[in-house]
């Protein structure tokens, strides 16, 4: 009787509840990790097999390991043209997003003026507007501006659609900078823009890094906008190249998997390398 009571008491202790909650959290985390990582592993490992092996054993490790698929993709000139196009567009979009996002977030965070919250609300409403809704008017606008078939025609709209989330992340960071620091800078003869450039931007580096990474990865993975703007195969980005490669080599599944793995590798490596900065930037935005 006393042992049963003791077991019930142990099960009801805070330590037991904490251990149970941790086990539940770890279980959910492992399940989510498996959902994300298993398809990635399947794509990467599938590129080291032949189409016949995949057809015979869809889920299996490469045996033997075949590098021919990856070698053929890497030796293709079209692949490197698409990589260059993706890099150029992503760099332009990221630069525009970070520059204009920081300039827009600065007054919204540091100064009181009529209509400030209304303006900020308009930016946040931009998060609700998917790019597919604006596809037709955007295409007409880019055609009138002679930006079709150009990197700017893709990068500028990507930057415009990336501005809302950039401002939402940057504003709390800039708002959290103590006002006393700005007052001291003004006393020392620092102008508003000098305070922004010399003090606020360096202090907001975690948030700037976060929005840079999100903008770069988002631009790298974009499909609809490049499809809308670019029809020249020599200027395609990697997502367009993957779609074309899949239709061109429909019967060669292993080769398609190799191309897909190589196309997502740069953005994936960039994201993994900067993961801690992303988490730090987002947590700081929440605190702000």
Phi, psi and omega per residue, in radians:
X1 nan -0.806 -3.134
X2 -1.161 -0.610 3.118
X3 -1.151 -0.684 3.113
X4 -1.112 -0.739 3.107
X5 -1.105 -0.684 3.128
X6 -1.111 -0.711 3.117
X7 -1.124 -0.726 3.129
X8 -1.143 -0.630 3.131
X9 -1.173 -0.744 3.113
X10 -1.088 -0.710 -3.119
X11 -1.159 -0.456 -3.094
X12 -1.664 0.050 -3.131
X13 -1.269 2.709 3.092
X14 -1.029 -0.637 3.136
X15 -1.097 -0.716 3.130
X16 -1.165 -0.728 3.127
X17 -1.140 -0.675 3.117
X18 -1.141 -0.724 3.110
X19 -1.122 -0.677 3.121
X20 -1.150 -0.733 3.134
X21 -1.157 -0.669 3.095
X22 -1.133 -0.714 3.110
X23 -1.091 -0.687 3.115
X24 -1.140 -0.750 3.129
X25 -1.086 -0.789 3.138
X26 -1.115 -0.655 3.127
X27 -1.125 -0.811 3.117
X28 -1.092 -0.723 3.141
X29 -1.093 -0.730 3.125
X30 -1.141 -0.695 3.122
X31 -1.117 -0.792 3.124
X32 -1.124 -0.702 3.103
X33 -1.087 -0.702 3.118
X34 -1.133 -0.686 3.130
X35 -1.078 -0.641 -3.117
X36 -1.443 -0.777 -2.963
X37 -1.434 -0.576 -3.094
X38 -1.063 -0.821 3.085
X39 -1.082 -0.662 3.112
X40 -1.107 -0.782 3.125
X41 -1.110 -0.666 3.133
X42 -1.100 -0.731 -3.141
X43 -1.140 -0.833 -3.090
X44 -1.125 -0.842 -3.117
X45 -1.210 -0.563 3.119
X46 -1.095 -0.504 3.101
X47 -1.192 -0.309 3.108
X48 -1.642 0.203 3.115
X49 -2.094 3.086 3.040
X50 -1.756 2.826 3.125
X51 -1.085 -0.623 3.103
X52 -1.124 -0.726 3.104
X53 -1.123 -0.705 3.128
X54 -1.144 -0.680 3.130
X55 -1.181 -0.659 -3.129
X56 -1.324 -0.757 -3.136
X57 -2.321 1.540 -3.083
X58 -1.007 -0.647 -3.127
X59 -1.991 1.763 -3.128
X60 -2.910 2.762 3.071
X61 -1.404 2.650 3.115
X62 -1.079 2.275 3.087
X63 -2.757 1.785 0.000
X64 -1.402 2.947 3.105
X65 -1.351 2.209 -3.082
X66 -2.021 2.130 -3.109
X67 -1.734 -0.009 -3.046
X68 -1.024 -0.705 -3.092
X69 -1.083 -0.803 -3.133
X70 -1.188 -0.671 3.137
X71 -1.103 -0.724 -3.137
X72 -1.147 -0.656 3.121
X73 -1.200 -0.812 -3.095
X74 -1.147 -0.558 3.137
X75 -1.424 -0.007 -3.139
X76 -1.483 2.270 3.121
X77 -1.173 -0.601 -3.133
X78 -1.075 -0.659 3.134
X79 -1.056 -0.789 -3.101
X80 -1.269 -0.539 3.017
X81 -1.105 -0.711 3.109
X82 -1.198 -0.640 3.059
X83 -1.081 -0.812 3.142
X84 -1.068 -0.750 3.128
X85 -1.100 -0.749 3.126
X86 -1.122 -0.713 -3.133
X87 -1.134 -0.814 -3.120
X88 -1.051 -0.843 -3.116
X89 -1.131 -0.752 -3.123
X90 -1.140 -0.697 3.132
X91 -1.156 -0.770 3.126
X92 -1.102 -0.837 -3.129
X93 -1.068 -0.735 -3.137
X94 -1.143 -0.764 3.123
X95 -1.075 -0.749 3.137
X96 -1.173 -0.756 -3.128
X97 -1.068 -0.841 -3.079
X98 -1.186 -0.764 -3.099
X99 -1.120 -0.971 -3.082
X100 -1.277 -0.559 3.082
X101 -1.113 -0.743 3.116
X102 -1.163 -0.723 3.127
X103 -1.142 -0.598 3.122
X104 -1.343 -0.664 -3.120
X105 -1.226 -0.486 -3.090
X106 -1.025 -0.995 3.113
X107 -1.185 -0.564 3.121
X108 -1.163 -0.411 -3.102
X109 -1.695 -0.593 -2.921
X110 -1.865 -0.266 -3.006
X111 -2.245 2.542 3.089
X112 -1.680 2.190 3.061
X113 -2.682 2.744 -3.086
X114 -1.132 2.285 3.124
X115 1.490 0.168 -3.102
X116 -1.093 -0.838 -3.105
X117 -1.211 -0.558 3.076
X118 -1.133 -0.748 3.117
X119 -1.116 -0.729 3.122
X120 -1.130 -0.662 3.101
X121 -1.108 -0.652 3.099
X122 -1.098 -0.684 3.088
X123 -1.125 -0.763 -3.129
X124 -1.152 -0.558 3.090
X125 -1.128 -0.390 3.075
X126 -1.096 -0.372 3.087
X127 -1.164 -0.398 -3.087
X128 -1.537 -0.101 -3.055
X129 -1.758 1.839 3.090
X130 -1.299 2.669 -3.076
X131 -1.171 -0.436 -3.141
X132 -1.130 -0.515 3.131
X133 -1.161 -0.609 -3.078
X134 -1.705 0.261 -3.030
X135 -1.050 -0.868 -3.075
X136 -1.166 -0.939 3.113
X137 -1.093 -0.560 3.100
X138 -1.147 -0.719 3.115
X139 -1.104 -0.750 3.132
X140 -1.104 -0.734 3.137
X141 -1.119 -0.785 -3.141
X142 -1.138 -0.601 3.102
X143 -1.168 -0.706 3.119
X144 -1.176 -0.523 3.141
X145 -1.555 0.052 -3.123
X146 1.009 0.701 -3.138
X147 -1.870 0.068 3.054
X148 -1.195 2.585 -3.128
X149 1.141 0.421 3.119
X150 -2.225 2.751 3.092
X151 -1.167 -0.637 3.122
X152 -1.125 -0.581 3.124
X153 -1.108 -0.425 3.070
X154 -1.646 -0.758 -3.014
X155 -1.196 -0.722 -3.083
X156 -1.149 -0.821 3.054
X157 -1.100 -0.636 3.075
X158 -1.074 -0.709 3.101
X159 -1.140 -0.706 3.140
X160 -1.082 -0.741 3.128
X161 -1.327 -0.278 3.081
X162 -1.572 -0.199 -3.104
X163 -1.111 -0.735 -3.101
X164 -0.983 -0.874 -3.123
X165 -1.174 -0.553 3.096
X166 -1.113 -0.802 -3.135
X167 -1.184 -0.667 3.124
X168 -1.084 -0.602 3.138
X169 -1.415 -0.699 -3.048
X170 -1.319 -0.600 -3.045
X171 -1.021 -0.848 3.117
X172 -1.053 -0.640 3.108
X173 -1.081 -0.874 -3.102
X174 -1.204 -0.525 3.129
X175 -1.257 -0.487 -3.085
X176 -1.374 -0.202 3.098
X177 -1.154 2.234 -3.080
X178 -1.007 2.427 3.113
X179 -1.136 -0.498 3.129
X180 -1.068 -0.571 3.124
X181 -1.155 -0.712 3.109
X182 -1.187 -0.693 3.119
X183 -1.100 -0.707 3.113
X184 -1.136 -0.662 3.125
X185 -1.158 -0.677 3.126
X186 -1.155 -0.704 3.110
X187 -1.071 -0.609 3.124
X188 -1.383 0.083 3.099
X189 1.575 0.325 -3.111
X190 -1.493 2.235 3.086
X191 -1.323 3.013 -3.136
X192 -1.086 -0.786 -3.127
X193 -1.211 -0.620 3.107
X194 -1.140 -0.658 3.070
X195 -1.111 -0.728 3.118
X196 -1.085 -0.827 -3.014
X197 -1.346 -0.726 -3.009
X198 -1.561 -0.440 -3.038
X199 -2.072 -0.909 -3.013
X200 -1.207 -0.762 -3.123
X201 -1.105 -0.830 3.089
X202 -1.069 -0.659 3.140
X203 -1.246 -0.415 -3.139
X204 -1.651 0.287 -3.074
X205 -1.008 -0.703 3.098
X206 -1.027 -0.743 3.131
X207 -1.215 -0.676 3.109
X208 -1.113 -0.673 3.082
X209 -1.117 -0.718 -3.138
X210 -1.079 -0.871 -3.106
X211 -1.191 -0.533 3.088
X212 -1.121 -0.774 -3.131
X213 -1.148 -0.781 3.135
X214 -1.093 -0.704 3.134
X215 -1.182 -0.726 -3.117
X216 -1.139 -0.842 -3.124
X217 -1.147 -0.700 3.115
X218 -1.097 -0.717 3.101
X219 -1.194 -0.682 -3.128
X220 -1.093 -0.638 -3.079
X221 -1.606 -0.024 -3.087
X222 -1.131 2.430 -3.124
X223 -2.137 -0.812 -3.004
X224 -1.133 -0.814 -3.076
X225 -1.147 -0.822 3.045
X226 -1.045 -0.635 3.099
X227 -1.110 -0.618 -3.114
X228 -1.278 -0.634 -2.969
X229 -1.687 -0.658 -2.968
X230 -1.917 2.176 3.058
X231 -2.010 -0.245 3.124
X232 -1.337 2.075 -3.122
X233 -1.020 -0.478 -3.137
X234 -1.263 -0.206 -3.131
X235 -2.012 0.138 3.140
X236 -1.107 2.626 2.983
X237 -1.559 3.035 -3.076
X238 -1.106 -0.720 3.080
X239 -1.006 -0.696 3.069
X240 -1.170 -0.653 3.106
X241 -1.112 -0.678 3.111
X242 -1.105 -0.769 -3.140
X243 -1.100 -0.755 3.133
X244 -1.179 -0.691 3.135
X245 -1.106 -0.661 -3.141
X246 -1.145 -0.648 3.125
X247 -1.372 -0.507 -3.120
X248 -1.312 -0.643 -3.120
X249 -2.056 0.970 -3.060
X250 -1.025 -0.643 -3.063
X251 -1.471 -0.196 -3.085
X252 -1.837 1.407 -3.066
X253 -1.094 -0.721 -3.104
X254 -1.089 -0.708 3.139
X255 -1.167 -0.678 3.098
X256 -1.111 -0.735 3.116
X257 -1.113 -0.664 3.114
X258 -1.132 -0.759 3.126
X259 -1.122 -0.736 3.137
X260 -1.111 -0.750 3.139
X261 -1.082 -0.774 -3.135
X262 -1.194 -0.572 -3.120
X263 -1.239 -0.552 -3.121
X264 -1.622 -0.168 -3.061
X265 -1.091 -0.784 -3.124
X266 -1.067 -0.831 -3.135
X267 -1.157 -0.658 3.131
X268 -1.152 -0.765 3.117
X269 -1.136 -0.708 3.111
X270 -1.101 -0.723 -3.126
X271 -1.185 -0.763 -3.140
X272 -1.142 -0.720 -3.139
X273 -1.076 -0.643 -3.059
X274 -1.799 0.305 -3.053
X275 -1.025 -0.780 -3.104
X276 -1.122 -0.638 3.113
X277 -1.166 -0.653 3.110
X278 -1.110 -0.823 -3.134
X279 -1.092 -0.744 3.134
X280 -1.123 -0.717 3.131
X281 -1.156 -0.747 -3.137
X282 -1.197 -0.679 3.116
X283 -1.146 -0.643 3.094
X284 -1.171 -0.624 3.099
X285 -1.154 -0.652 3.124
X286 -1.159 -0.755 3.129
X287 -1.094 -0.694 3.129
X288 -1.147 nan nan
